[in-house]
Amino acid sequence: MRTVSAAEIRDAVARLCVEANRKLPCDMECALRSARESEPWPLAKETLRTLCENLEAAARTGLPICQDTGMACVFAEIGQDVHIEGDFEAAVNEGVAKGYTEGLLRKSVVRDPIRRGNTGDNTPAVLNVRLVGGPPRKCASWSRPRASARRT
């Protein structure tokens, strides 16, 4: 049995939130650059060029790839042989708040979709948990752009 503290979870989620907004996985970045080179339509090619420039600027400055840093979506695989010391969901949300605050990421989550009050820390996260056999497996963070959730 392995014990994982809520503080370890919080810190891992905070780090992942910042990373998810500042860099793409290598395969995604390569696919984007490849699409830019092979795109026949001028407007689409220009859009892909702008996206690649954003990637380069983020790498150079440490700023997010896009100003819309989205809603944190956390995917966790937890081994059945793991004991979590503390509240897992609270640790995830504390990690999101810490990552978005310390990483200077835009906080855009609203408390209530009708009243539109911003939570101020980008919580709560969308949390997906899967129990798996054995030791702890992995935790990943993904930011879903919020433009799709804005009301018109």
N, C-alpha and C positions, 0 to 999 in steps of 0.2 A: 504494500500500500504506500503510495506516495502522497505527501501532503503539499498542497499548493496554497500559498496565502493569498488573501484578497489583494494585498499590496502588490504582489507579483503580477496578478491579473491586471490590476489598474495600470501599472507601469507599462506592461506589454501593450495594452490597448491604446494608451496614450501615444506610445512610439509608433504603433501601426497607423493610427489616425493621421499623424503628421506625414509618414512615409506614403500613405495612399494618396495624399493630396499633392505631394511634391515630385513624385517620380512614377513612371510606368514600369511594369515588368519588362525585361529586355525583349521578350517575344512580341509584346504589344507595340513597343517602340519601333522595332524592326518592321513589323507589319504596316505601321503608319507611314514610315519612310518609304517602304516599297510601294505602297499604294500611291504616294505622292509622285513617285517616278513613273509609274505606269498609267496614271490617270490621263485619259485623252481629253476630257472636258476642261476648258480653261478656268471656269469659275470653281469647279470642284478641286482642280489642281491648286488654285490660289488658296482655297480654304484649308487644304491639307498642308500647304506651305506655312500658313499662319499657325496651324496646330503644332507643326514641327518647331517653329520659332518659339512658341510658348514653352515647349519642352526644354529647349536650349536655355531660355531665359530662367526657367525654374531651376535648372541645374547650376547655372551661373550665380544666381542670387539667393537661392534657398527659399524662394517664394512659391506659393502653390502654382500648379500648372494652369489652373483656371480660377477666376475669382469666385465662382459658384462652387464652394467646397462641399456642398451637398449635405445629406443626412447620413450619419454614420450607420452602416450596416455591418454587424459583427457576426461572423460565422465561427462557431467553436465546435471542435470535436473533443469531447471529454471522455477519457478512459474510465471504465467502470472500477478500476483499481485506484482511483484518485479520490482523496479526501480534500475538499475545499474548505479552508479555514476562513470562515467569514461568509458574507453574502455575495454570491457570484454575480447576480444581476446588478446589485449596487456597485460592485467593483468595476463592472463593465461601464456603467454610466459615469462613475467617477473618472475612469480612464478617458472616456470621450470628452468630458468637461475639461480635464487636465490637458489633453492633447490639443483641443481646439483653442484653449486659452493660452497655453505656453507656446504653441506653434503659431500663434497669431492668425488663426484660420477664421474665416467668416462664419458667424453663428446665425443660422437662418431658420432653425426649427421653431415652430409656433406651438404654444401650449394648447390652444383651442382653435380649430380651423375657422370658427365663426367670429370669435372675438379677436383673433390674430395676434395675441400677445406673445412676443418672442421669449423663449425660455432663458436666453442669455448665456447658455453654455452648450447648446446644441444637443441636449438630451431631451427625451430618452432616445437611446439607440434602438434600431431595429435589431433584435437579437435572435439568432438562429442557433439552436444547440442540438447536437446529435451525440448521443451516448454510444461509445464504441468499446469493444473489448480491450482490456489491457491498460497500459500506461497512457498518460495524456498524449494527444496526437498533435493538434494544431489549432491555431487561432488566426483568423485573417480579418482584416478590416477593409471595407470598401465604401466609398462615398458615392451615394446616388445623387446626381444633380437634382436640385429641388425645382428646377423650372417646370418639370412635368407635374408638380404638385401645386403650383400656384393657381390661384383662382383667376378667372378672367372677368 
